[in-house]
Amino acid sequence: MSWFASLLINTVALMVVAGYFDGFHIENISAALLASVLLSLFNVFLKPILVLLTLPVTIFSLGLFLIVINAALLSLTAELMGSSFNIDGFGMALLAAVIISLLNMFLTNIVWEPLKKKRKRN
């Protein structure tokens, strides 16, 4: 999947979560796009280091600790964004990380991949 499509899917997921939860606030679509860019950069550069450092805990938890890492990166993104992106507590970040992951998976597999296959056939 292209990086731009991934950014758009992540932006949509962030906006959906912000629309349903009061503890997760994004000011506007441009803030969501910027948050998506920051989050993708953190996932590329910081996440592998965090996964390596927490490998024993991740193995012991059968991979569930990766949700905590995703929530931490989401919280870091919110901290860097300032008042345009707020998350009320780490519990909300955990819930948001799970929902964003599920939405990304759904949007990628149900929406993006069929569109990409359809475009290749034509």
Summary of the structure (lengths in Angstrom):
residues: 122
radius of gyration: 15.0
end to end distance: 18.4
largest distance: 47.6
contacts: 342
relative contact order: 0.16
helix: 82%
strand: 5%
